[in-house]
Amino acid sequence: MTVKQRQAVMKELRGQYLHAPPNEKSRILDEFVDLTNLKRWKDGCFTLFEMT
């Protein structure tokens, strides 16, 4: 997956993440990790989705 594709996925999922209840946020992060093949670390993915 290219950087541009990853950014597109992040942009799509970011809106869902920001408006999701806490129990859904974990599922959205898992989906992001599965799609991008990136590793999930404690605070890193949260930061990616909460950036504006």
N, C-alpha and C positions, 0 to 999 in steps of 0.2 A: 504494500500500500504506500502510495506516495504521500509526501507531506501535505500537498493540496487536498488529496482525498481524505486524509486524516482530519484536516481542518474542517472540511465539509461535514464529516460525521460528527465532529465535536460541536460544530455550530448547530446542527440538527438536534443533538441530544441535550445541549446546554439548556435550551428553552424548556424541554421536558423536565430536566433535573431541577431547575430553579423553581418550578411550580409544583413539584411532586411532594407528596407527604414523605416523612422520613423513611418509612419502610420501603418505599418505591425507589428512593435514591440509590440504595445499594444495588438493586436490580439494574438500574440504568448504568451505573458504573461497571457492573459485571458485563453488560452488553457492550459497552465501549471497549473494555479490555479484550473481549472476544473478537470484536470486529477489527481492532487495530493491532492485535498481537503485542501490545505494550504490557508492561508489568504494572500491577496496581500496588502502590505503596500508601502508607497510612494517610498522609495529608496531600500528596501530590495530585491525585485525581480530583480531589475536592477543589483544589486551587484552580485547576484547569477549567472546571465547569463554573466556578464562581467569578472568574475574571470577566470584565465587561469590555 
